[in-house]
Amino acid sequence: MIDTWLFAELCLMFLSICAILRAIPGPTPEDQLIGATTAITIAAGAALALSISWGNLFVLDVSIILTLLCYAGTIAYARSWKGDTP
């Protein structure tokens, strides 16, 4: 019998791949950035489910760091696009 958390991880990874495939042909770079950020957020949820399924916290730590870097990059890009400097 398949583990419930593993099934949730597979579903979330499928959604993340769909988000990436939708973000690639985006009309503007800003739309592509939002699509990539959405995909990384969904993938972090998948990593959370995988971490629970495996009982390993290392996967969770890596996904948290990846998500924080993604959001920091999004904010940096938005500020440079707007013209603000920190």
Secondary structure by P-SEA (a helix, b strand, c coil): cccaaaaaaaaaaaaaaaaaaaacccccaaaaaaaaaaaaaaaaaaaaaaaaaaccaaaaaaaaaaaaaaaaaaaaaaaaaacccc
